[in-house]
Amino acid sequence: MLVLLLAFASCSFTTNTFNDPNKDKLLLQVITYVLERGHFDPQDINDEFSMKVYSDYLDNLDPLKRYFYQSDIDEFAKYQTELDDQIKAYDISFFNLTHERLLQRIEEAKMIYKDVLSKPFDYSLNEEFNSDYEDSEYVRTKKEMKERWRMQLKYSNISIYDELIVEQE
C-alpha cells in the first residue's frame, strides 16, 4: 500500500500545473494520514517536521543551485515553519509558489546557457570550479548566475573530454 501511495504521490507532483484543487487536497489528505497513522514510524506534523520537509524539498528541487537565486530562497524562508500548518489545512500554496518559480527560472536558465554556449570556452584561463554544491551559496545576481552556468558547463565539457581520452587509452 505504501508503494502505491508513493507512486501516486510522485506522479501527482510531476504534472506541469497544480490546477485541480480537489485532487491536490485529496493527495495531501492521504499523505497526512499515512504520515500520522499509517507510517511504520508515525510522524508528528509540527514545526520540526516542517523545517525538515522545507530543507529536503529545496535541496531536491535545485540540488546544484543553478536555478534559484538567494532572493527566491529568502522569499521561501517564511514558509519554513508553516508547512506543517499548510499540510494540515491541505494548502499547497508553498508548493505552487516554488513550482511556478522553478519553471520561471528554468526558462531564464535556457537563455543563459544558450548565451554561454554561443561563445567558445577559453581553456587557457587558470580557473577553479567548486563542485561541492551543498556548501555553495545561492547566487544573488543574474551576472553571478551566468558565471555559475559558464563554469558548470565548462567543467562538464572538460569532464566529458577527459572521459573520452581515458576511454581511448
OpenMM code with the backbone's topology and positions (N, CA, C; nanometers):
from openmm import Vec3, app, unit

residues = "MET LEU VAL LEU LEU LEU ALA PHE ALA SER CYS SER PHE THR THR ASN THR PHE ASN ASP PRO ASN LYS ASP LYS LEU LEU LEU GLN VAL ILE THR TYR VAL LEU GLU ARG GLY HIS PHE ASP PRO GLN ASP ILE ASN ASP GLU PHE SER MET LYS VAL TYR SER ASP TYR LEU ASP ASN LEU ASP PRO LEU LYS ARG TYR PHE TYR GLN SER ASP ILE ASP GLU PHE ALA LYS TYR GLN THR GLU LEU ASP ASP GLN ILE LYS ALA TYR ASP ILE SER PHE PHE ASN LEU THR HIS GLU ARG LEU LEU GLN ARG ILE GLU GLU ALA LYS MET ILE TYR LYS ASP VAL LEU SER LYS PRO PHE ASP TYR SER LEU ASN GLU GLU PHE ASN SER ASP TYR GLU ASP SER GLU TYR VAL ARG THR LYS LYS GLU MET LYS GLU ARG TRP ARG MET GLN LEU LYS TYR SER ASN ILE SER ILE TYR ASP GLU LEU ILE VAL GLU GLN GLU".split()
positions = [
    Vec3(0.0823, -0.1189, 0.0000),
    Vec3(0.0000, 0.0000, 0.0000),
    Vec3(0.0871, 0.1257, 0.0000),
    Vec3(0.1946, 0.1198, 0.0785),
    Vec3(0.2849, 0.2342, 0.0857),
    Vec3(0.3486, 0.2617, -0.0498),
    Vec3(0.3883, 0.1577, -0.1215),
    Vec3(0.4487, 0.1732, -0.2540),
    Vec3(0.3492, 0.2376, -0.3499),
    Vec3(0.2247, 0.1922, -0.3454),
    Vec3(0.1220, 0.2523, -0.4319),
    Vec3(0.0995, 0.3984, -0.3979),
    Vec3(0.0983, 0.4302, -0.2687),
    Vec3(0.0809, 0.5688, -0.2268),
    Vec3(0.1959, 0.6556, -0.2769),
    Vec3(0.3177, 0.6066, -0.2610),
    Vec3(0.4329, 0.6839, -0.3075),
    Vec3(0.4304, 0.7019, -0.4587),
    Vec3(0.3907, 0.5978, -0.5313),
    Vec3(0.3798, 0.6089, -0.6767),
    Vec3(0.2753, 0.7127, -0.7138),
    Vec3(0.1620, 0.7089, -0.6456),
    Vec3(0.0551, 0.8051, -0.6707),
    Vec3(0.1031, 0.9474, -0.6423),
    Vec3(0.1704, 0.9639, -0.5287),
    Vec3(0.2185, 1.0964, -0.4897),
    Vec3(0.3231, 1.1478, -0.5871),
    Vec3(0.4158, 1.0632, -0.6284),
    Vec3(0.5211, 1.1098, -0.7190),
    Vec3(0.4643, 1.1469, -0.8548),
    Vec3(0.3653, 1.0722, -0.9016),
    Vec3(0.3025, 1.1054, -1.0300),
    Vec3(0.2245, 1.2355, -1.0211),
    Vec3(0.1645, 1.2613, -0.9070),
    Vec3(0.0849, 1.3822, -0.8916),
    Vec3(0.1716, 1.5070, -0.8957),
    Vec3(0.2936, 1.4965, -0.8423),
    Vec3(0.3793, 1.6148, -0.8391),
    Vec3(0.4633, 1.6314, -0.9649),
    Vec3(0.4461, 1.5446, -1.0645),
    Vec3(0.5213, 1.5605, -1.1878),
    Vec3(0.4403, 1.6311, -1.2947),
    Vec3(0.3161, 1.6650, -1.2668),
    Vec3(0.2360, 1.7365, -1.3649),
    Vec3(0.2895, 1.8781, -1.3787),
    Vec3(0.2588, 1.9415, -1.4903),
    Vec3(0.3107, 2.0754, -1.5140),
    Vec3(0.2429, 2.1817, -1.4291),
    Vec3(0.1171, 2.1599, -1.3926),
    Vec3(0.0480, 2.2592, -1.3122),
    Vec3(-0.0276, 2.1916, -1.2002),
    Vec3(-0.0530, 2.2694, -1.0970),
    Vec3(-0.1322, 2.2232, -0.9847),
    Vec3(-0.2639, 2.2997, -0.9895),
    Vec3(-0.3466, 2.2685, -1.0862),
    Vec3(-0.4687, 2.3464, -1.1011),
    Vec3(-0.5947, 2.2648, -1.0780),
    Vec3(-0.5832, 2.1512, -1.0122),
    Vec3(-0.7003, 2.0747, -0.9713),
    Vec3(-0.7001, 2.0707, -0.8193),
    Vec3(-0.7638, 2.1702, -0.7550),
    Vec3(-0.7559, 2.1797, -0.6099),
    Vec3(-0.8126, 2.0574, -0.5384),
    Vec3(-0.9126, 1.9921, -0.5942),
    Vec3(-0.9692, 1.8740, -0.5287),
    Vec3(-0.8697, 1.7588, -0.5271),
    Vec3(-0.8009, 1.7376, -0.6386),
    Vec3(-0.7013, 1.6315, -0.6471),
    Vec3(-0.5852, 1.6605, -0.5522),
    Vec3(-0.5398, 1.7846, -0.5498),
    Vec3(-0.4289, 1.8227, -0.4639),
    Vec3(-0.4668, 1.8088, -0.3163),
    Vec3(-0.5886, 1.8483, -0.2816),
    Vec3(-0.6353, 1.8372, -0.1439),
    Vec3(-0.6428, 1.6900, -0.1032),
    Vec3(-0.6939, 1.6063, -0.1904),
    Vec3(-0.7025, 1.4632, -0.1618),
    Vec3(-0.5634, 1.4036, -0.1424),
    Vec3(-0.4710, 1.4417, -0.2276),
    Vec3(-0.3346, 1.3926, -0.2159),
    Vec3(-0.2746, 1.4294, -0.0810),
    Vec3(-0.2913, 1.5547, -0.0400),
    Vec3(-0.2391, 1.5968, 0.0900),
    Vec3(-0.3083, 1.5238, 0.2044),
    Vec3(-0.4371, 1.4980, 0.1918),
    Vec3(-0.5083, 1.4238, 0.2954),
    Vec3(-0.4513, 1.2822, 0.3095),
    Vec3(-0.4272, 1.2176, 0.1979),
    Vec3(-0.3729, 1.0817, 0.2011),
    Vec3(-0.2322, 1.0819, 0.2602),
    Vec3(-0.1480, 1.1737, 0.2169),
    Vec3(-0.0109, 1.1812, 0.2685),
    Vec3(-0.0118, 1.2097, 0.4178),
    Vec3(-0.0966, 1.3025, 0.4614),
    Vec3(-0.1061, 1.3358, 0.6034),
    Vec3(-0.1497, 1.2141, 0.6841),
    Vec3(-0.2492, 1.1438, 0.6339),
    Vec3(-0.2968, 1.0244, 0.7045),
    Vec3(-0.1857, 0.9203, 0.7176),
    Vec3(-0.1144, 0.8969, 0.6096),
    Vec3(-0.0074, 0.7970, 0.6127),
    Vec3(0.1033, 0.8393, 0.7085),
    Vec3(0.1399, 0.9660, 0.7055),
    Vec3(0.2469, 1.0125, 0.7940),
    Vec3(0.2079, 1.0037, 0.9412),
    Vec3(0.0826, 1.0382, 0.9709),
    Vec3(0.0399, 1.0419, 1.1104),
    Vec3(-0.0026, 0.9049, 1.1636),
    Vec3(-0.0611, 0.8207, 1.0768),
    Vec3(-0.1204, 0.6974, 1.1290),
    Vec3(-0.0721, 0.5704, 1.0600),
    Vec3(-0.0456, 0.5757, 0.9307),
    Vec3(-0.0164, 0.4546, 0.8564),
    Vec3(0.1308, 0.4248, 0.8389),
    Vec3(0.2164, 0.5163, 0.8713),
    Vec3(0.3599, 0.5008, 0.8552),
    Vec3(0.4148, 0.4104, 0.9647),
    Vec3(0.5180, 0.3297, 0.9341),
    Vec3(0.5749, 0.2405, 1.0354),
    Vec3(0.6361, 0.3197, 1.1507),
    Vec3(0.6736, 0.4433, 1.1268),
    Vec3(0.7237, 0.5332, 1.2299),
    Vec3(0.6436, 0.6627, 1.2176),
    Vec3(0.5231, 0.6681, 1.2765),
    Vec3(0.4359, 0.7853, 1.2582),
    Vec3(0.5084, 0.9162, 1.2881),
    Vec3(0.4821, 1.0141, 1.2064),
    Vec3(0.5477, 1.1434, 1.2170),
    Vec3(0.4543, 1.2452, 1.2817),
    Vec3(0.5086, 1.3225, 1.3741),
    Vec3(0.4344, 1.4365, 1.4256),
    Vec3(0.4506, 1.5488, 1.3249),
    Vec3(0.3421, 1.6009, 1.2800),
    Vec3(0.3481, 1.7109, 1.1833),
    Vec3(0.3485, 1.8402, 1.2637),
    Vec3(0.4707, 1.8908, 1.2859),
    Vec3(0.4911, 2.0097, 1.3678),
    Vec3(0.5988, 2.0964, 1.3023),
    Vec3(0.6439, 2.1991, 1.3731),
    Vec3(0.7442, 2.2901, 1.3159),
    Vec3(0.8752, 2.2192, 1.2828),
    Vec3(0.9153, 2.1241, 1.3650),
    Vec3(1.0384, 2.0485, 1.3380),
    Vec3(1.0242, 1.9694, 1.2071),
    Vec3(0.9108, 1.9030, 1.1927),
    Vec3(0.8799, 1.8307, 1.0693),
    Vec3(0.8807, 1.9279, 0.9512),
    Vec3(0.8189, 2.0436, 0.9700),
    Vec3(0.8095, 2.1451, 0.8662),
    Vec3(0.9480, 2.1899, 0.8186),
    Vec3(1.0377, 2.2150, 0.9118),
    Vec3(1.1731, 2.2599, 0.8749),
    Vec3(1.2485, 2.1523, 0.7978),
    Vec3(1.2298, 2.0265, 0.8364),
    Vec3(1.2965, 1.9168, 0.7659),
    Vec3(1.2407, 1.9026, 0.6247),
    Vec3(1.1092, 1.9067, 0.6110),
    Vec3(1.0467, 1.8977, 0.4781),
    Vec3(1.0933, 2.0135, 0.3906),
    Vec3(1.0943, 2.1328, 0.4475),
    Vec3(1.1370, 2.2526, 0.3748),
    Vec3(1.2795, 2.2353, 0.3217),
    Vec3(1.3700, 2.1958, 0.4089),
    Vec3(1.5104, 2.1807, 0.3708),
    Vec3(1.5283, 2.0709, 0.2657),
    Vec3(1.4708, 1.9550, 0.2916),
    Vec3(1.4839, 1.8431, 0.1974),
    Vec3(1.4209, 1.8760, 0.0623),
    Vec3(1.3066, 1.9400, 0.0660),
    Vec3(1.2345, 1.9753, -0.0567),
    Vec3(1.3192, 2.0685, -0.1443),
    Vec3(1.3723, 2.1750, -0.0857),
    Vec3(1.4530, 2.2686, -0.1646),
    Vec3(1.5829, 2.2048, -0.2115),
    Vec3(1.6426, 2.1210, -0.1286),
    Vec3(1.7654, 2.0514, -0.1693),
    Vec3(1.7391, 1.9609, -0.2894),
    Vec3(1.6226, 1.8996, -0.2934),
    Vec3(1.5884, 1.8111, -0.4044),
    Vec3(1.5385, 1.8876, -0.5265),
    Vec3(1.4820, 2.0030, -0.5053),
    Vec3(1.4278, 2.0817, -0.6157),
    Vec3(1.5389, 2.1474, -0.6979),
    Vec3(1.6428, 2.1930, -0.6322),
    Vec3(1.7538, 2.2602, -0.7012),
    Vec3(1.8864, 2.2195, -0.6358),
    Vec3(1.9250, 2.0923, -0.6491),
    Vec3(2.0433, 2.0436, -0.5774),
    Vec3(2.1742, 2.1081, -0.6218),
    Vec3(2.1821, 2.1509, -0.7457),
    Vec3(2.3059, 2.2112, -0.7958),
    Vec3(2.3060, 2.3628, -0.7842),
    Vec3(2.1998, 2.4167, -0.7306),
    Vec3(2.1852, 2.5616, -0.7078),
    Vec3(2.2113, 2.6414, -0.8352),
    Vec3(2.1472, 2.5969, -0.9419),
    Vec3(2.1652, 2.6682, -1.0671),
    Vec3(2.0352, 2.7274, -1.1214),
    Vec3(1.9324, 2.7256, -1.0393),
    Vec3(1.8066, 2.7877, -1.0818),
    Vec3(1.7638, 2.8983, -0.9857),
    Vec3(1.7540, 2.8681, -0.8584),
    Vec3(1.7048, 2.9665, -0.7623),
    Vec3(1.8132, 3.0671, -0.7252),
    Vec3(1.7678, 3.1884, -0.7015),
    Vec3(1.8534, 3.2963, -0.6519),
    Vec3(1.8361, 3.3034, -0.5002),
    Vec3(1.9274, 3.3721, -0.4345),
    Vec3(1.9156, 3.3911, -0.2903),
    Vec3(1.7852, 3.4632, -0.2572),
    Vec3(1.7422, 3.5535, -0.3420),
    Vec3(1.6160, 3.6248, -0.3179),
    Vec3(1.4969, 3.5290, -0.3187),
    Vec3(1.5016, 3.4262, -0.4024),
    Vec3(1.3960, 3.3251, -0.4028),
    Vec3(1.3956, 3.2504, -0.2694),
    Vec3(1.5132, 3.2092, -0.2264),
    Vec3(1.5257, 3.1346, -0.1011),
    Vec3(1.4798, 3.2211, 0.0162),
    Vec3(1.5147, 3.3490, 0.0127),
    Vec3(1.4699, 3.4408, 0.1184),
    Vec3(1.3169, 3.4494, 0.1205),
    Vec3(1.2562, 3.4538, 0.0038),
    Vec3(1.1099, 3.4582, -0.0050),
    Vec3(1.0481, 3.3276, 0.0457),
    Vec3(1.1078, 3.2151, 0.0110),
    Vec3(1.0561, 3.0847, 0.0534),
    Vec3(1.0714, 3.0635, 0.2044),
    Vec3(1.1702, 3.1287, 0.2657),
    Vec3(1.2046, 3.1036, 0.4060),
    Vec3(1.0885, 3.1288, 0.5014),
    Vec3(0.9973, 3.2170, 0.4653),
    Vec3(0.8854, 3.2446, 0.5556),
    Vec3(0.7949, 3.1224, 0.5732),
    Vec3(0.8076, 3.0242, 0.4841),
    Vec3(0.7269, 2.9024, 0.4928),
    Vec3(0.7953, 2.7924, 0.5730),
    Vec3(0.9172, 2.8172, 0.6147),
    Vec3(0.9982, 2.7127, 0.6774),
    Vec3(0.9273, 2.6448, 0.7947),
    Vec3(0.8599, 2.7207, 0.8786),
    Vec3(0.7882, 2.6604, 0.9914),
    Vec3(0.6372, 2.6599, 0.9704),
    Vec3(0.5927, 2.6966, 0.8521),
    Vec3(0.4491, 2.6997, 0.8235),
    Vec3(0.4007, 2.5790, 0.7439),
    Vec3(0.4917, 2.4982, 0.6940),
    Vec3(0.4500, 2.3855, 0.6098),
    Vec3(0.3624, 2.2865, 0.6850),
    Vec3(0.3904, 2.2656, 0.8126),
    Vec3(0.3058, 2.1742, 0.8896),
    Vec3(0.1622, 2.2262, 0.8951),
    Vec3(0.1472, 2.3557, 0.9152),
    Vec3(0.0126, 2.4144, 0.9188),
    Vec3(-0.0542, 2.4069, 0.7817),
    Vec3(0.0239, 2.4298, 0.6760),
    Vec3(-0.0323, 2.4213, 0.5409),
    Vec3(-0.0744, 2.2779, 0.5090),
    Vec3(0.0057, 2.1815, 0.5489),
    Vec3(-0.0285, 2.0414, 0.5228),
    Vec3(-0.1571, 2.0049, 0.5956),
    Vec3(-0.1674, 2.0466, 0.7213),
    Vec3(-0.2883, 2.0166, 0.7988),
    Vec3(-0.4120, 2.0842, 0.7393),
    Vec3(-0.3915, 2.2001, 0.6766),
    Vec3(-0.5037, 2.2734, 0.6157),
    Vec3(-0.5215, 2.2360, 0.4683),
    Vec3(-0.4424, 2.1396, 0.4213),
    Vec3(-0.4458, 2.0961, 0.2810),
    Vec3(-0.4232, 2.2135, 0.1860),
    Vec3(-0.3299, 2.2983, 0.2254),
    Vec3(-0.2945, 2.4186, 0.1494),
    Vec3(-0.1616, 2.3923, 0.0780),
    Vec3(-0.1586, 2.4077, -0.0516),
    Vec3(-0.0360, 2.3806, -0.1270),
    Vec3(0.0259, 2.5083, -0.1850),
    Vec3(-0.0025, 2.6203, -0.1226),
    Vec3(0.0471, 2.7470, -0.1783),
    Vec3(0.1995, 2.7523, -0.1844),
    Vec3(0.2694, 2.6968, -0.0839),
    Vec3(0.4161, 2.6955, -0.0883),
    Vec3(0.4648, 2.6128, -0.2066),
    Vec3(0.4060, 2.4970, -0.2257),
    Vec3(0.4481, 2.4098, -0.3344),
    Vec3(0.4138, 2.4710, -0.4699),
    Vec3(0.3025, 2.5399, -0.4792),
    Vec3(0.2686, 2.6103, -0.6024),
    Vec3(0.3686, 2.7228, -0.6296),
    Vec3(0.4026, 2.7986, -0.5252),
    Vec3(0.4988, 2.9081, -0.5398),
    Vec3(0.6333, 2.8567, -0.5889),
    Vec3(0.6847, 2.7531, -0.5256),
    Vec3(0.8165, 2.7015, -0.5646),
    Vec3(0.8132, 2.6374, -0.7030),
    Vec3(0.7038, 2.5716, -0.7352),
    Vec3(0.6905, 2.5089, -0.8669),
    Vec3(0.6880, 2.6146, -0.9769),
    Vec3(0.6067, 2.7172, -0.9587),
    Vec3(0.5984, 2.8243, -1.0581),
    Vec3(0.7315, 2.8984, -1.0713),
    Vec3(0.7978, 2.9229, -0.9585),
    Vec3(0.9264, 2.9930, -0.9626),
    Vec3(1.0308, 2.9076, -1.0321),
    Vec3(1.0295, 2.7770, -1.0068),
    Vec3(1.1243, 2.6879, -1.0730),
    Vec3(1.1020, 2.6903, -1.2237),
    Vec3(0.9785, 2.6845, -1.2671),
    Vec3(0.9502, 2.6907, -1.4111),
    Vec3(1.0006, 2.8214, -1.4709),
    Vec3(0.9808, 2.9311, -1.3999),
    Vec3(1.0308, 3.0617, -1.4450),
    Vec3(1.1826, 3.0606, -1.4549),
    Vec3(1.2484, 3.0087, -1.3516),
    Vec3(1.3957, 3.0064, -1.3503),
    Vec3(1.4528, 2.9103, -1.4549),
    Vec3(1.3832, 2.8041, -1.4848),
    Vec3(1.4291, 2.7122, -1.5898),
    Vec3(1.4255, 2.7829, -1.7250),
    Vec3(1.3205, 2.8580, -1.7510),
    Vec3(1.3126, 2.9343, -1.8760),
    Vec3(1.4250, 3.0369, -1.8844),
    Vec3(1.4537, 3.1041, -1.7734),
    Vec3(1.5640, 3.2006, -1.7705),
    Vec3(1.6977, 3.1290, -1.7939),
    Vec3(1.7134, 3.0111, -1.7344),
    Vec3(1.8381, 2.9359, -1.7490),
    Vec3(1.8604, 2.8941, -1.8933),
    Vec3(1.7544, 2.8624, -1.9649),
    Vec3(1.7683, 2.8257, -2.1068),
    Vec3(1.8325, 2.9401, -2.1847),
    Vec3(1.7919, 3.0612, -2.1557),
    Vec3(1.8502, 3.1769, -2.2229),
    Vec3(1.9961, 3.1959, -2.1814),
    Vec3(2.0235, 3.1745, -2.0538),
    Vec3(2.1598, 3.1915, -2.0030),
    Vec3(2.2539, 3.0909, -2.0669),
    Vec3(2.2179, 2.9630, -2.0643),
    Vec3(2.3133, 2.8651, -2.1165),
    Vec3(2.3258, 2.8728, -2.2674),
    Vec3(2.2220, 2.9171, -2.3378),
    Vec3(2.2361, 2.9379, -2.4823),
    Vec3(2.3366, 3.0493, -2.5084),
    Vec3(2.3292, 3.1538, -2.4285),
    Vec3(2.4241, 3.2646, -2.4424),
    Vec3(2.5661, 3.2182, -2.4090),
    Vec3(2.5808, 3.1422, -2.3015),
    Vec3(2.7132, 3.0920, -2.2613),
    Vec3(2.7712, 3.0030, -2.3709),
    Vec3(2.6888, 2.9151, -2.4260),
    Vec3(2.7375, 2.8210, -2.5265),
    Vec3(2.7568, 2.8837, -2.6646),
    Vec3(2.7129, 3.0066, -2.6814),
    Vec3(2.7300, 3.0730, -2.8110),
    Vec3(2.8743, 3.1195, -2.8331),
    Vec3(2.9540, 3.1186, -2.7267),
    Vec3(3.0936, 3.1601, -2.7344),
    Vec3(3.1819, 3.0424, -2.6913),
    Vec3(3.2964, 3.0262, -2.7538),
    Vec3(3.3851, 2.9151, -2.7134),
    Vec3(3.4436, 2.9401, -2.5738),
    Vec3(3.4690, 2.8308, -2.5023),
    Vec3(3.5329, 2.8420, -2.3714),
    Vec3(3.6808, 2.8718, -2.3900),
    Vec3(3.7349, 2.9518, -2.3012),
    Vec3(3.8772, 2.9827, -2.3024),
    Vec3(3.9468, 2.8894, -2.2036),
    Vec3(4.0104, 2.7868, -2.2576),
    Vec3(4.0755, 2.6878, -2.1728),
    Vec3(4.2142, 2.7322, -2.1277),
    Vec3(4.2611, 2.8454, -2.1748),
    Vec3(4.3918, 2.8942, -2.1317),
    Vec3(4.3826, 2.9662, -1.9967),
    Vec3(4.2626, 2.9991, -1.9537),
    Vec3(4.2454, 3.0654, -1.8243),
    Vec3(4.2676, 2.9652, -1.7110),
    Vec3(4.3317, 3.0109, -1.6073),
    Vec3(4.3528, 2.9285, -1.4887),
    Vec3(4.2379, 2.9566, -1.3928),
    Vec3(4.1358, 2.8696, -1.3971),
    Vec3(4.0166, 2.8909, -1.3153),
    Vec3(3.9943, 2.7717, -1.2239),
    Vec3(3.9269, 2.7979, -1.1145),
    Vec3(3.8896, 2.6908, -1.0226),
    Vec3(3.7384, 2.6825, -1.0171),
    Vec3(3.6896, 2.5585, -1.0099),
    Vec3(3.5459, 2.5348, -1.0008),
    Vec3(3.5189, 2.4452, -0.8808),
    Vec3(3.4308, 2.4894, -0.7929),
    Vec3(3.3942, 2.4127, -0.6748),
    Vec3(3.2672, 2.3337, -0.7058),
    Vec3(3.2792, 2.2023, -0.7145),
    Vec3(3.1637, 2.1188, -0.7459),
    Vec3(3.0946, 2.0663, -0.6197),
    Vec3(3.1307, 2.1195, -0.5056),
    Vec3(3.0638, 2.0834, -0.3804),
    Vec3(2.9412, 2.1730, -0.3657),
    Vec3(2.8323, 2.1294, -0.4260),
    Vec3(2.7120, 2.2126, -0.4339),
    Vec3(2.6455, 2.2328, -0.2988),
    Vec3(2.6609, 2.1374, -0.2086),
    Vec3(2.5980, 2.1504, -0.0775),
    Vec3(2.6502, 2.2719, -0.0022),
    Vec3(2.7778, 2.3010, -0.0177),
    Vec3(2.8372, 2.4142, 0.0526),
    Vec3(2.8341, 2.5431, -0.0287),
    Vec3(2.7864, 2.5357, -0.1510),
    Vec3(2.7782, 2.6555, -0.2346),
    Vec3(2.6629, 2.7440, -0.1892),
    Vec3(2.6810, 2.8707, -0.2083),
    Vec3(2.5755, 2.9678, -0.1787),
    Vec3(2.4878, 2.9842, -0.3024),
    Vec3(2.3655, 3.0276, -0.2821),
    Vec3(2.2821, 3.0651, -0.3958),
    Vec3(2.3331, 3.1981, -0.4498),
    Vec3(2.3215, 3.2161, -0.5793),
    Vec3(2.3688, 3.3409, -0.6394),
    Vec3(2.2740, 3.4547, -0.6055),
    Vec3(2.3257, 3.5771, -0.6158),
    Vec3(2.2452, 3.6951, -0.5823),
    Vec3(2.2043, 3.7751, -0.7061),
    Vec3(2.2820, 3.7612, -0.8135),
    Vec3(2.2551, 3.8435, -0.9321),
    Vec3(2.2518, 3.7575, -1.0583),
    Vec3(2.1981, 3.8154, -1.1637),
    Vec3(2.1957, 3.7451, -1.2927),
    Vec3(2.3376, 3.7244, -1.3451),
    Vec3(2.4244, 3.8190, -1.3181),
    Vec3(2.5642, 3.8067, -1.3599),
    Vec3(2.6298, 3.6863, -1.2909),
    Vec3(2.6052, 3.6701, -1.1610),
    Vec3(2.6586, 3.5555, -1.0887),
    Vec3(2.5991, 3.4247, -1.1413),
    Vec3(2.4701, 3.4268, -1.1771),
    Vec3(2.4061, 3.3065, -1.2304),
    Vec3(2.4683, 3.2684, -1.3646),
    Vec3(2.4929, 3.3673, -1.4482),
    Vec3(2.5554, 3.3402, -1.5778),
    Vec3(2.6955, 3.2822, -1.5579),
    Vec3(2.7681, 3.3350, -1.4622),
    Vec3(2.9033, 3.2845, -1.4338),
    Vec3(2.8969, 3.1416, -1.3797),
    Vec3(2.7995, 3.1137, -1.2936),
    Vec3(2.7849, 2.9771, -1.2419),
    Vec3(2.7581, 2.8808, -1.3558),
    Vec3(2.6676, 2.9166, -1.4469),
    Vec3(2.6372, 2.8306, -1.5615),
    Vec3(2.7607, 2.8137, -1.6504),
    Vec3(2.8346, 2.9228, -1.6725),
    Vec3(2.9548, 2.9148, -1.7561),
    Vec3(3.0543, 2.8172, -1.6966),
    Vec3(3.0777, 2.8289, -1.5670),
    Vec3(3.1742, 2.7416, -1.5006),
    Vec3(3.1253, 2.5959, -1.4996),
    Vec3(2.9979, 2.5740, -1.4743),
    Vec3(2.9459, 2.4372, -1.4718),
    Vec3(2.9518, 2.3730, -1.6100),
    Vec3(2.9179, 2.4494, -1.7125),
    Vec3(2.9223, 2.3953, -1.8483),
    Vec3(3.0662, 2.3690, -1.8931),
    Vec3(3.1555, 2.4577, -1.8582),
    Vec3(3.2963, 2.4381, -1.8924),
    Vec3(3.3507, 2.3153, -1.8189),
    Vec3(3.3182, 2.3018, -1.6926),
    Vec3(3.3605, 2.1865, -1.6133),
    Vec3(3.3047, 2.0570, -1.6737),
    Vec3(3.1775, 2.0579, -1.7113),
    Vec3(3.1160, 1.9389, -1.7724),
    Vec3(3.1858, 1.9035, -1.9032),
    Vec3(3.2175, 2.0036, -1.9803),
    Vec3(3.2846, 1.9826, -2.1077),
    Vec3(3.4229, 1.9189, -2.0872),
    Vec3(3.4966, 1.9693, -1.9916),
    Vec3(3.6294, 1.9139, -1.9613),
    Vec3(3.6169, 1.7703, -1.9096),
    Vec3(3.5179, 1.7464, -1.8258),
    Vec3(3.4968, 1.6115, -1.7708),
    Vec3(3.4645, 1.5111, -1.8808),
    Vec3(3.3782, 1.5495, -1.9722),
    Vec3(3.3422, 1.4606, -2.0834),
    Vec3(3.4641, 1.4338, -2.1708),
    Vec3(3.5408, 1.5378, -2.1981),
    Vec3(3.6624, 1.5222, -2.2781),
    Vec3(3.7602, 1.4270, -2.2087),
    Vec3(3.7775, 1.4448, -2.0785),
    Vec3(3.8674, 1.3587, -2.0022),
    Vec3(3.8210, 1.2134, -2.0077),
    Vec3(3.6921, 1.1898, -1.9944),
    Vec3(3.6383, 1.0532, -2.0004),
    Vec3(3.6646, 0.9918, -2.1375),
    Vec3(3.6504, 1.0693, -2.2436),
    Vec3(3.6761, 1.0177, -2.3780),
    Vec3(3.8232, 0.9812, -2.3951),
    Vec3(3.9134, 1.0638, -2.3439),
    Vec3(4.0564, 1.0365, -2.3535),
    Vec3(4.0908, 0.9091, -2.2756),
    Vec3(4.0391, 0.8959, -2.1559),
    Vec3(4.0647, 0.7765, -2.0746),
    Vec3(4.0086, 0.6528, -2.1435),
    Vec3(3.8920, 0.6668, -2.2009),
    Vec3(3.8293, 0.5542, -2.2722),
    Vec3(3.9125, 0.5116, -2.3928),
    Vec3(3.9700, 0.6067, -2.4644),
    Vec3(4.0522, 0.5751, -2.5810),
    Vec3(4.1822, 0.5060, -2.5407),
    Vec3(4.2361, 0.5440, -2.4273),
    Vec3(4.3633, 0.4843, -2.3803),
    Vec3(4.3379, 0.3427, -2.3374),
] * unit.nanometer
topology = app.Topology()
chain = topology.addChain("A")
for resn in residues:
    res = topology.addResidue(resn, chain)
    for name in ("N", "CA", "C"):
        topology.addAtom(name, app.Element.getBySymbol(name[0]), res)
